[in-house]
Amino acid sequence: MPNELNVPRRGPNELNVPRRVLLGPGPSEVGPRVLRAMSTPLVGHLDPSFVALMEEVKELLRQTFRTANRLTFPLSATGSAGMEAVLVNLLEPGDHAVICVNGVFGGRMVEIARRAGAEVTSVEVPWGEVIDADLLRKTLEALPASTPLRLVACVHAETSTGARQPLEDLSRVAHERGALFVVDAVTSLGGTPVEVDAWGIDASYSGTQKCLSCPPGLSPVTFGEAALARVRERKHKVQSWYLDVSLLEQYWGTDRVYHHTAPISMVYALHEALRVVHEEGLEARFARHVRHHRALVAGLDALGMKMPVAPEYRLPMLNSVFVPGGVDEATVRKRMLERHGIEIGAGLGPWKGQVWRIGLMGDSSTPANVLLVLAALAESLGSSAGGAALGAAERVLAAA
Ligand SMILES: Cc1ncc(COP(=O)(O)O)c(C=O)c1O
């Protein structure tokens, strides 16, 4: 019976949400340790015990980003806030930014950079492809020498396509021109190497709900010294008070000046999620993502399904696959959800209706989920190749 607010009545503590297997573009599955951590009783956000926990989270994040950057912490908002924080702190009106675009999230960076008052040159390649360092070099060479180029930005793991952008050469080209190098690591962090220091990344941001297998709500960010020097040289205040890193630095740094009330339970969750990541070990975790990606690809191949991204650039945690001709993608996705309890993602933008996106991120990347999604896809498509798909995936899993 609906009540006067038109909200269905529930029993105490009952949300009545269905159980799902989360194999879409995020959120990924969250394990019981992290869920338990979230129900830990609260302390105040300036309590000495919480301050100690914040230090541990910062250190665990440094290890995850593979950086010694002092200013590495989780922003109290989702990945989009990480994107916004990095761009609005490093850019101000009159600055120029070069942004690589090969999917939705590169396009979103362009929009944010423009709103921050920067002039933007975008380096665009078709969806599913990656940006070559020579193309970036030519783009930078075409800019007049007087251009106040502040940064070059790109998306490491383009979740809208499943393409993995190689970073080292882009970083070199950006630095040759004196620009900062900014990387979106929302989908890659914890699932494939993100070498902030070794690859010369000046600022990066991520999200908790992908390969870290924590609920959405925080955005780990890291700023190197060159990026912070740029912030200190700004002529104008950062337009966003909430995302101004000079203020956030005083809260997450040693001063502990009140800025906002940290989402305590989310910080508990991230702390536990990062402990899980490092107990497994980053290298073992990366290898697990690759192993299960290969098994999934073998199964999709046996189902006769094709993938839009070239094998060498495929992400291990996000697999785009073409919807077979004559199939209504929404009907199949609905059947996957309602009959099999599995969430997979639809295509975005120009790929709407053309692809599905199957995520094997963090805790969702398991042999059981690979087999489950293949079996459910075969059934939902009415394919007779389900057995062959499971066999192909099993062979990869057995060989690994
Ligand atoms: C590559 C990338 N960047 C940014 C975002 C935005 O993150 P959020 O949805 O957590 O705000 C996403 C989310 O899917 C993403 O995949």
The ligand as an ORCA input file, in Angstrom:
! r2SCAN-3c Opt
* xyz 0 1
  C      36.352      7.162    -17.619
  C      35.359      7.803    -16.708
  N      35.568      9.057    -16.295
  C      34.704      9.683    -15.467
  C      33.570      9.036    -15.014
  C      32.620      9.757    -14.105
  O      32.588      9.131    -12.872
  P      31.273      9.172    -11.914
  O      30.176      8.527    -12.686
  O      31.749      8.397    -10.734
  O      31.011     10.591    -11.614
  C      33.316      7.740    -15.415
  C      32.095      7.020    -14.968
  O      31.716      6.013    -15.489
  C      34.231      7.106    -16.288
  O      34.016      5.846    -16.695
*
